[in-house]
């Protein structure tokens, strides 16, 4: 029996890296920027292809400015500037382009 390989991915750094490193010309037909979703999806495809994990989970931050981390430690990322207006929801677009989890029951 082969051991399980589990990857748990914090999506935020990968989504923002894609948003800021890929051209804005990667856009939906209505003009919405899709560079973050495209870059993040490309990262996941490459990771799955190269590493062949048996399990893969992705976590997205619901908010870019508030989280439990801020409640626990008020100085958490306090030095960071607010993200540019167009980058406020790249995680949502990336999340919507990420396949929904498949569930399997074992008995």
N, C-alpha and C positions, 0 to 999 in steps of 0.2 A: 504494500500500500504506500502510495506517495504522500508525503507530508503536505498539508495545506500551506499555500502561500497567500498571505493576506496583506493587502495594501489598503491603508486608510489615508486618504488624501485630503488635506486642507486646501480647498479650491482657491481661496482668496489670493494668495501670492501668484498662482499660475494665471488666474483670470486677469489680474492687474498687469502682470508682466506682458501678457498678450495684448491687452488694451493699449499699453504705452509703447510696445515695440513693433506692432504690425500696422500697416497703413490704414488710414481711415477710409480708403477707397473700397475696403472690404465692407460692403453694406448690403442691407436688404433692399428689395426693389423700391420700398417707400423711403429710402435714405437713412434709416436707422443704422447706426454703426453695428457691425457684426464681427469686428475684428477680435474682440475678446472671446466670443462664443466659438469662432472658428479656431483661434489659437488654442483654447482650452480643449476643444474636441480633438484637435490634432495631437495634443499632448497625451490625452487619454488613449487614443488609437495607437500611438507609438509605444506608450508604456505597456499596454496590453499585448501588443505584438512582440515586443522585445523580451518582456518578463514572463508572460503567460501565467499571471496569478490565477489561483483557483477562486479567490474572492477579492472583490474590489468595492470599496465604499468611498463615497465622496461627501464631504461636509461643506456646506455653504454658510457663510455668515448672513444672517437675516438683515442686519443693518451695518452700514459702514461707520457709523458714528456712535452707536450705543450697543453695548453687550454686557453680559454678566461680568466680563473682565473689568469694565469701567466701574462697576459697583464694588468689586473686590479691591481694586487698586485704582483710585481716581487719576493717578498720573499715567496710567496705561496709554501709551502713544499720544500723550498730551502735546508733545512737540511737533506732531504731524500737522501739516496744513490740511484744510478740507480738500477733498478730491475735486477735480474740475467738474463742472455741471454735467457734461456728457458722460462722465464715468460713474455717476451715482448708481446706476443699475446694471452694469455689465455682468454682475454675478447672477442677476435674475435671467438675463438672456442666456448666459452660459448654462445655468441650471436647467432652463427649459430645453436646451439642446442636448442635455445629458440623458441617456436612456434611463427609463424608470427601472427600479430594481426588479429582478426576477426572484420569485420566492419558490422554494422547493421544500416540501415536507418529506422527512424521512421517518419511517416507522420501524 
